[in-house]
Amino acid sequence: MPSYLSLLTKLADGAFHSGELLARDLGVTRAAIWKQLKKIEAMGLTIDAVRGKGYRLQQPLDLLDIDHIKQLLPARLDAEIAGLELFADIDSTNRYLMQAPQQLTGAMICLAESQRQGRGRRGRQWISPFASNIYLSLKWHYSNGPMLLSGLSLALGVAVMRVLSGYGCEDIGLKWPNDIYWRDRKLGGILVELTGDVSGPCDVVAGLGLNVSMPKDADSDIEQPWTDLQQIMDAQIPSRNELAAQLIEQLLNVLRDFPDHGFAFYQQEWHRWDIARGKPVCLSSASVEKRGIVQGVNREGALLLDNGHDVETINSGEISLRIQS
């Protein structure tokens, strides 16, 4: 563990800690503590220093703990998880698993406290401040090709809805193909990437970014309305370790069972959460822009768009809700 993480764990409670006691407990000099504090501030965290009291984080942190997460996972999943890793800092959890050696059995799971190059759809940056949200990717091997995995990203969205609704979240929903919303504000997103043969074995990496407790100044970096669980749930917000364990369980259930069911199994549940169904939207795909009324999704997860003349089947693109004049 990097030395600054040991210090950060001590400061995570938000209380004051004297520099002398911190140095003694961590077995380092006061000068070393000062250097580590500077590293922590460079991560975007604010530290208060008060003479006679010591140092404290301006906002307490709910740090992820890999051992705690493992304890929270059902024992039945032990045989299905090939590896579970947690990084304090990484370029991208998805990229890490995409580059990891292939595993024929079991899921490889990667969590991070922060990402330097977190990715959303269409190459967009996913803002990933330290110890604020969930940055989670899972890698799963399939013996059949991608053609049989149509709608998988939508089914994974259903898995996230199951977790959030289980915590009592209201007014949450899904926007095709893989955005998670609350009252017209983005709460999270899913990015699915595949490698392998078109008709042969393939690996899927499914990444989830979910806003839990975003820093107040995040507005300057995010170009669309957003929200987090702190705003939605207030004092009822679960710990990030508990939330991560619940998400891993539900996402694994979908990844494991999808070849047997296909998206048709999740279609009606998707419609329950669909925030665009029956509404006018603008669809952007490559250089093409279309407008119409969303009629839901079909059994393969494709968007059904009523353009006023007929109902088109759309397999890729991005929709934005618009106000009908």
Sequence and secondary structure as in RCSB ss.txt:
>XXXX:A:sequence
MPSYLSLLTKLADGAFHSGELLARDLGVTRAAIWKQLKKIEAMGLTIDAVRGKGYRLQQPLDLLDIDHIKQLLPA
RLDAEIAGLELFADIDSTNRYLMQAPQQLTGAMICLAESQRQGRGRRGRQWISPFASNIYLSLKWHYSNGPMLLS
GLSLALGVAVMRVLSGYGCEDIGLKWPNDIYWRDRKLGGILVELTGDVSGPCDVVAGLGLNVSMPKDADSDIEQP
WTDLQQIMDAQIPSRNELAAQLIEQLLNVLRDFPDHGFAFYQQEWHRWDIARGKPVCLSSASVEKRGIVQGVNRE
GALLLDNGHDVETINSGEISLRIQS
>XXXX:A:secstr
  HHHHHHHHHTT   B HHHHHHHHT  HHHHHHHHHHHHHTT  EEEETTTEEEESS      HHHHHHHS G
GGGGGEEEEEEESSBS HHHHHHHS   SSSEEEEEES BSS B GGG B    TTTSEEEEEEEEESS GGGGT
THHHHHHHHHHHHHHHTT  SEEEETTTEEEETTEEEEEEEEEEEE SSS EEEEEEEEE SS  GGGGGT  S 
B  HHHHHGGG   HHHHHHHHHHHHHHHHHHHHHH GGGTHHHHHHHBSSTTSEEEEEETTEEEEEEEEEE TT
S EEEE SSSEEEE S EEEE    
